[in-house]
C-alpha cells in the first residue's frame, strides 16, 4: 500500500475512533474518487448528515393524558400526576424489558411545547426526569419540527423508578 493510501485510511480510522466524523475530502482521497463523483455524492448527499457518534434509543411518541379521565384521577386523591404514574408504572417496565434484548442507551421525545413558560418541557424534566438536550443534535422528523428534543439515559432507569415509588406518598412517614 502506498504511503498516501495508508495515511488516508489512517486519517479515516482516527476520525472514527475519536468520533469526530469523516470529511468528504478524506473519504475521496482514500477511495481514489473525485469530490464530485457519483459514489461520493451518495455518501455525502445533501440529505445525509455525517456525525461522529450515534446512540441507540427509543422514542416516546404521543405521550399525553386522556382528558376524559382527569376528573376521575383527581377523585382518587393520588398526589402524583396521571402521566407520571403511567410513565413510571407502565412505560418504564416495558423499556427495561426491551433493554434485555436490544441496545437502548436513551429514551427521547420531542415535546410539542410552544408556551412561553415551557410548561410541558418542565413537566417532562421535573416529573419524568428527561433533560433538555438542546446541546445535542437529533434527527428530527418534519412532524416534530417545532418541538423540543428531550432525552434521558437508561442506565439508571430502574433505580430512578424505584426512587419514584419510594417517594410516592411524600406526606407519609416511613
Secondary structure, DSSP 8 states (H G I E B T S, - for coil): --HHHHHHHHHHHHHHHTT----HHHHHHHHT--TT-HHHHHHT-TT----S----EEE--S----GGGHHHHHHHT--S-HHHHHIIIIIHHHHHHHHTTS---EEEEEE----TT-HHHHHHHHHH--EE-TTS-----GGGTTSEEEEEESTTHHHHHHHHHHTSSTTS--
